Structures are given as structure tokens and as C-alpha cells.
């Protein structure tokens, strides 16, 4: 009995060691996890994404508002005018309920893109996208960003934040083609790699932005910010 108990303790100890070892090793990290680690180490969501030279006279566009957390932080910190764009009705309603008491925050229940049109979107929390294969979900409205800016007589933007799950390519293309980019002081954008030819398109946009802006931080396919250096 003593020998059996001793053997059982040895097996139990070995099992704990292998279990703990397995937990430490785990599956290999994904490419995106490796990209995100430096961003997390920099605490970027609480620092870099919120630290801007803004004041109550500033105009901010939050393209891809989701549930409004970033807009809440920016509006509360700087007291500026914020336009939030969220095409999915349930998320737009959440933002509206959270920010309805701030008259300087304007919630738009549509998205911004390179053209005005309707699209079907697959809803997946903050990863909702019209660019997945055969999207299923509600039909949403997209408005040409240039049309929006002209209709609202917005001649300059102090900060443009873009997180629209692949739609950033056509949005920036449109702003570059119409010559509006020099009117934007800071561009905070998250590029996504699941769209066709993503890396080449990202590099082309970055090269175009270099004519008027320079990087203040860059974590590839996570977040980067471009600040105007010339007009």
C-alpha cells in the first residue's frame, strides 16, 4: 500500500508537470498575435491612440465607431467635435445611448467609403466587414466620404481615425484622389491583411501619404498614425 501510494504521488506529480508544461507551450502564436504583442507592450490603446494635440475647436472623424469607446475617450479628454460613423444599427444605437448627452458628438448610422452605396455586412463584433466571402447579415449604407465632407462643409479634419475592416483602402484612395488628404492633420488607421493584395495596397497608400504626412508611430497591420508635415 505504501509503495502504491508512493507510485501514485509520482504519477500525479508528473501529470501536473506535463499539464503545466503544456499550458506554457500551448499552440504557436498566430502572425497577428505576434504583430499585436509590441502594441500591447506599449499600452497603445491607452496611450498612442489617445494622445493628440486637440482642443475644443478641433474636428474628429471616428470611422468605424463600434460601441463608441474611443469616441468617448477623445470627446471627454479634449471637448472637441466628434463625428462617429457606425453602419450597423445595434452598434449605432449603443453609441447614441452612451453619447446622447454630449451635443458635440454626432452619431451617423452609416459608414463612410469611396462611394455611396448599399452593402451587405457580416456582423462579428468589432470585426464586422463587407469584405468577407459572401457576407451574410443586414444591408448597410455607405456614404462617399468626399460627399459627406462637402455636404457638412468640413474643410479641415484634425484627426481621422479609420478602423473599417478592409474598407480603409478605398477610403484613403478616395481622399487621395480628390486631394483632401492635406486638409487632415492626423490619420490614425488600422490596415487589414485579409483583403486581396493587402500588403501592396498598403505600401502604395503609405508612399502616397509620405508626400504630405510622416509617421508618428507604426505597428504594421495593427495601428499607425500619420501627421501632416506639409500642405
Number of C-alpha atoms within 10 A of each C-alpha: 6 7 8 9 10 11 12 12 12 12 12 12 12 12 12 12 12 12 12 12 11 11 10 9 9 9 8 8 9 9 8 12 11 11 15 17 13 13 17 11 8 11 12 17 12 12 10 17 19 15 11 14 11 17 14 12 11 16 20 24 20 23 26 25 28 25 20 23 12 18 25 16 14 20 20 11 15 16 17 19 21 23 19 27 26 28 24 24 14 13 18 23 18 14 26 20 12 14 19 14 9 15 9 16 21 17 20 19 21 20 24 28 26 20 15 16 13 13 15 16 21 19 15 9 11 14 12 19 21 20 18 14 9 10 16 13 16 14 15 18 19 20 18 17 20 21 15 14 14 10 9 9 9 12 11 16 19 21 23 20 21 24 20 28 21 23 21 22 20 15 20 22 18 19 19 15 9 9 11 16 24 20 16 22 20 25 23 22 22 21 25 20 17 12 16 10 9 16 16 10 17 18 11 13 15 16 12 15 20 15 14 18 23 16 17 13 15 15 16 17 17 18 21 18 21 23 21 21 14 11 11
